[in-house]
């Protein structure tokens, strides 16, 4: 899909929201507007929020909306240019030199070049969307490298020269805000904060993404999860965990566990930290019963 096609698809924030819903992702007006502006202005989209609010899923839905492949660069402490840009396949180069004997061989041919996510997107910007996931987990040096990449959308390979994108790629960055990002990086992006949805929207998401879950079950899960997140937990459950809880409880209920016992027995798919389980256990029965009564 060309940039003109992408602009046509993202004709308005409302059109973006509708197409995302068709990809089973519910975006509110503010998120749909941020996506619309990022596409129309040709700027990277920076999505911040707590783990589990749907930042990565939003990137997947955007790629599907545009009919493009999602190329994901997962950041971590110590990530370097070789993992993000490219590297040479030294073993293949050595083997090629041995097989060539006295004949000349270009060891910097494409067949020896291992393209990492940034180079993959530069080579086919109209076919791919770049997701730089959890940029806050990388160090400042890598953030500076990424900023340079976003400035010109090109990389320089000493043995090959500069490789520049034919058109400006669509780039999405996510951050859990474990550290502050550089102001220069923030200024370059369209910014949006994704918070946990309210109970009504979360119930809609559960019904959209869960398998065979009744509306009453989805609403009960959404109300219970809202109360659980209000507790001082080390790892509050995300939306994906809420969907899993609804599915797991439904499976248990169909297998013979009555409500609310099915919810209590399935709590391990919602809370995944021992201390959090111990902290919520005394209140879980009351929380579930109140949620079922809503």
C-alpha positions as CSV (number, residue, x, y, z in Angstrom):
1,X,0.0,0.0,0.0
2,X,1.5,3.3,-1.1
3,X,1.4,6.4,1.1
4,X,-1.5,7.8,-1.0
5,X,-3.4,4.6,-0.4
6,X,-2.6,4.9,3.4
7,X,-3.9,8.4,3.4
8,X,-7.1,7.3,1.7
9,X,-7.6,4.5,4.2
10,X,-7.1,6.9,7.0
11,X,-9.6,9.5,5.7
12,X,-10.7,10.6,9.1
13,X,-10.4,9.6,12.8
14,X,-13.8,8.0,12.5
15,X,-12.7,5.9,9.5
16,X,-9.6,4.8,11.4
17,X,-11.7,3.7,14.4
18,X,-14.1,1.8,12.2
19,X,-11.3,-0.1,10.4
20,X,-9.5,-0.9,13.7
21,X,-12.8,-2.3,15.0
22,X,-12.9,-4.5,11.9
23,X,-9.5,-5.8,13.1
24,X,-11.0,-6.5,16.5
25,X,-9.3,-3.5,18.2
26,X,-11.5,-0.9,19.8
27,X,-9.9,2.5,19.8
28,X,-11.4,5.6,21.5
29,X,-11.6,8.9,19.7
30,X,-8.3,10.2,21.1
31,X,-6.3,7.2,20.0
32,X,-8.0,7.1,16.6
33,X,-7.2,10.8,16.1
34,X,-3.5,10.2,17.1
35,X,-3.2,7.4,14.5
36,X,-5.0,9.5,11.9
37,X,-2.6,12.4,12.4
38,X,0.5,10.2,12.5
39,X,-0.4,8.8,9.1
40,X,-1.5,12.0,7.5
41,X,1.5,14.1,8.9
42,X,4.0,11.3,8.2
43,X,5.3,11.3,11.8
44,X,6.2,8.4,14.1
45,X,3.5,7.5,16.6
46,X,4.6,7.2,20.3
47,X,2.2,5.2,22.4
48,X,2.9,5.2,26.2
49,X,1.0,3.4,28.9
50,X,1.2,0.7,31.6
51,X,2.0,-2.8,30.5
52,X,-1.1,-4.6,29.2
53,X,-3.2,-1.7,28.0
54,X,-2.9,-2.7,24.3
55,X,0.0,-0.7,22.8
56,X,1.5,-3.5,20.9
57,X,-2.0,-4.7,19.8
58,X,-2.7,-1.2,18.5
59,X,0.5,-1.5,16.3
60,X,-0.7,-4.8,15.0
61,X,-4.1,-3.4,14.2
62,X,-2.6,-0.4,12.4
63,X,-0.5,-2.7,10.2
64,X,-3.6,-4.7,9.4
65,X,-5.6,-1.6,8.7
66,X,-2.9,-0.5,6.2
67,X,-2.5,-4.0,4.7
68,X,1.2,-4.1,5.6
69,X,3.5,-6.5,7.3
70,X,4.4,-5.5,10.9
71,X,8.2,-5.6,11.5
72,X,8.8,-5.6,15.3
73,X,12.0,-4.5,17.0
74,X,11.8,-5.6,20.6
75,X,14.0,-3.4,22.7
76,X,15.9,-4.6,25.8
77,X,18.8,-3.4,27.9
78,X,22.0,-3.6,25.9
79,X,20.4,-3.7,22.4
80,X,22.9,-2.4,19.8
81,X,23.0,-1.5,16.1
82,X,23.7,-5.0,14.9
83,X,20.4,-6.2,16.3
84,X,18.5,-3.2,15.0
85,X,20.1,-2.3,11.6
86,X,22.1,-5.1,10.0
87,X,25.1,-7.4,10.3
88,X,27.2,-9.4,8.0
89,X,27.1,-13.2,7.9
90,X,30.7,-13.8,8.5
91,X,30.5,-17.6,8.3
92,X,29.0,-17.5,4.8
93,X,31.5,-14.9,3.7
94,X,34.4,-17.2,4.8
95,X,32.9,-20.2,3.1
96,X,32.4,-18.2,-0.1
97,X,36.0,-17.0,0.0
98,X,37.2,-20.6,0.4
99,X,35.0,-21.9,-2.5
100,X,36.0,-19.0,-4.8
101,X,39.7,-19.9,-4.6
102,X,41.6,-17.6,-6.8
103,X,38.4,-16.1,-8.4
104,X,37.2,-12.7,-7.3
105,X,34.1,-12.6,-5.1
106,X,32.1,-9.7,-3.7
107,X,31.8,-10.7,0.0
108,X,29.5,-7.6,0.5
109,X,26.9,-8.9,-1.8
110,X,23.2,-8.9,-0.6
111,X,23.4,-12.7,0.0
112,X,25.8,-12.0,2.9
113,X,23.8,-9.2,4.4
114,X,21.5,-10.0,7.3
115,X,18.8,-7.3,7.4
116,X,17.5,-6.4,10.8
117,X,14.2,-4.6,11.4
118,X,15.3,-1.0,10.5
119,X,16.9,-2.1,7.3
120,X,14.0,-4.4,6.4
121,X,11.6,-1.4,6.7
122,X,13.9,0.9,4.7
123,X,14.0,-1.6,1.8
124,X,10.2,-1.9,1.6
125,X,8.6,1.1,3.3
126,X,5.3,0.8,1.5
127,X,4.9,-2.9,2.5
128,X,5.9,-2.7,6.1
129,X,5.2,-0.9,9.4
130,X,8.0,-0.6,11.9
131,X,7.2,-1.3,15.6
132,X,9.9,-0.3,18.0
133,X,8.5,-2.0,21.1
134,X,9.3,-0.9,24.7
135,X,11.9,1.7,23.6
136,X,12.2,2.7,27.3
137,X,14.0,-0.6,28.0
138,X,16.9,0.4,25.8
139,X,19.7,2.7,26.8
140,X,20.3,6.3,25.8
141,X,22.9,5.4,23.2
142,X,20.4,3.2,21.3
143,X,17.8,5.9,21.6
144,X,20.2,8.4,20.0
145,X,20.8,5.9,17.2
146,X,17.0,5.6,16.7
147,X,16.6,9.3,16.7
148,X,19.2,9.6,13.9
149,X,17.4,6.9,11.9
150,X,14.0,8.8,12.3
151,X,15.6,12.0,11.2
152,X,16.6,10.9,7.7
153,X,15.2,7.3,7.3
154,X,18.5,6.1,6.0
155,X,21.4,4.1,7.3
156,X,25.0,4.0,6.1
157,X,26.8,0.7,5.5
158,X,30.5,1.4,5.1
159,X,31.0,-1.4,2.5
160,X,27.8,-0.4,0.5
161,X,27.1,3.2,1.1
162,X,23.8,4.8,2.2
163,X,20.5,3.1,2.0
164,X,17.5,5.5,2.1
165,X,13.8,4.7,2.2
166,X,12.1,5.5,-1.1
167,X,9.1,6.8,0.9
168,X,8.8,7.7,4.5
169,X,8.0,4.6,6.6
170,X,5.2,4.4,9.1
171,X,6.8,3.9,12.5
172,X,5.2,3.2,15.9
173,X,7.1,3.3,19.2
174,X,5.8,2.0,22.5
175,X,6.9,2.8,26.0
176,X,5.9,1.5,29.5
177,X,7.5,4.7,30.9
178,X,10.0,2.9,33.1
179,X,12.3,5.8,32.2
180,X,11.9,9.2,30.6
181,X,12.6,9.4,26.9
182,X,14.7,12.2,25.3
183,X,12.8,15.3,24.5
184,X,14.2,15.3,21.0
185,X,12.5,11.9,20.4
186,X,9.2,13.0,21.9
187,X,9.1,16.1,19.7
188,X,9.5,14.1,16.6
189,X,6.4,12.0,17.3
190,X,2.7,12.2,17.6
191,X,2.1,11.3,21.2
192,X,-0.7,9.4,22.9
193,X,-1.1,7.9,26.4
194,X,-3.2,4.7,26.5
195,X,-4.8,4.1,29.9
196,X,-6.8,1.2,31.2
197,X,-10.3,1.3,29.7
198,X,-13.4,1.9,31.9
199,X,-15.5,-1.1,32.7
200,X,-18.0,-0.6,29.9
201,X,-15.3,-0.4,27.2
202,X,-13.3,-3.3,28.7
203,X,-16.5,-5.5,28.6
204,X,-16.8,-4.6,24.9
205,X,-13.2,-5.6,24.3
206,X,-13.7,-8.9,26.1
207,X,-16.8,-9.7,24.0
208,X,-14.9,-8.8,20.9
209,X,-11.7,-10.7,21.6
210,X,-12.9,-13.6,23.8
211,X,-14.2,-16.8,22.3
212,X,-17.6,-18.0,23.6
213,X,-18.2,-15.6,26.5
214,X,-21.6,-14.4,27.5
215,X,-22.2,-10.6,27.8
216,X,-23.0,-11.0,31.5
217,X,-19.7,-12.8,32.1
218,X,-17.8,-10.1,30.2
219,X,-19.4,-7.4,32.2
220,X,-18.7,-9.2,35.5
221,X,-15.0,-9.7,34.5
222,X,-14.7,-6.1,33.5
223,X,-16.1,-4.9,36.8
224,X,-14.0,-7.3,38.9
225,X,-10.8,-6.3,37.0
226,X,-11.5,-2.6,37.6
227,X,-11.6,-3.3,41.4
228,X,-8.5,-5.5,41.3
229,X,-6.5,-2.9,39.5
230,X,-7.4,-0.4,42.2
231,X,-5.4,-2.5,44.7
232,X,-1.6,-1.7,45.1
233,X,-0.4,-4.7,43.0
234,X,3.1,-5.2,41.7
235,X,1.7,-6.3,38.4
236,X,-1.8,-5.2,37.7
237,X,-3.6,-7.4,35.1
238,X,-3.7,-6.1,31.6
239,X,-6.6,-6.3,29.1
240,X,-5.2,-9.5,27.6
241,X,-5.3,-11.1,31.1
242,X,-8.9,-10.0,31.5
243,X,-9.9,-11.6,28.2
244,X,-8.1,-14.8,29.3
245,X,-9.9,-14.8,32.7
246,X,-13.3,-14.5,31.0
247,X,-12.4,-17.4,28.7
248,X,-11.0,-19.6,31.5
249,X,-13.9,-19.0,33.8
250,X,-16.4,-19.8,31.0
251,X,-14.5,-23.1,30.3
252,X,-14.6,-24.0,34.0
253,X,-18.3,-23.1,34.3
254,X,-19.2,-25.3,31.3
255,X,-17.2,-28.1,32.9
256,X,-19.3,-28.0,36.0
257,X,-17.9,-25.2,38.3
258,X,-20.7,-22.8,39.3
259,X,-20.3,-19.1,39.5
260,X,-18.5,-17.5,41.3
261,X,-16.3,-20.6,42.0
262,X,-15.3,-20.6,38.3
263,X,-13.8,-17.1,38.6
264,X,-11.9,-18.0,41.8
265,X,-10.5,-21.2,40.3
266,X,-9.3,-19.3,37.1
267,X,-7.6,-16.5,39.0
268,X,-4.1,-17.8,37.9
269,X,-4.7,-16.5,34.3
270,X,-5.5,-13.0,35.7
271,X,-2.9,-12.5,38.5
272,X,0.5,-13.8,37.7
273,X,2.6,-12.8,40.7
274,X,2.7,-14.7,44.0
275,X,2.6,-11.7,46.3
276,X,-0.3,-10.2,44.3
277,X,-2.2,-13.5,44.6
278,X,-1.7,-13.5,48.4
279,X,-2.7,-9.9,48.7
280,X,-5.9,-10.3,46.6
281,X,-7.0,-13.7,47.9
282,X,-8.9,-12.5,51.0
283,X,-10.9,-10.0,49.0
284,X,-11.4,-12.1,45.8
285,X,-14.7,-13.7,46.8
286,X,-16.3,-10.4,47.7
287,X,-15.0,-8.7,44.6
288,X,-16.4,-11.5,42.3
289,X,-19.7,-11.6,44.0
290,X,-20.1,-7.8,43.8
291,X,-19.1,-7.9,40.1
292,X,-21.6,-10.7,39.4
293,X,-24.3,-8.6,41.0
294,X,-23.6,-5.5,38.9
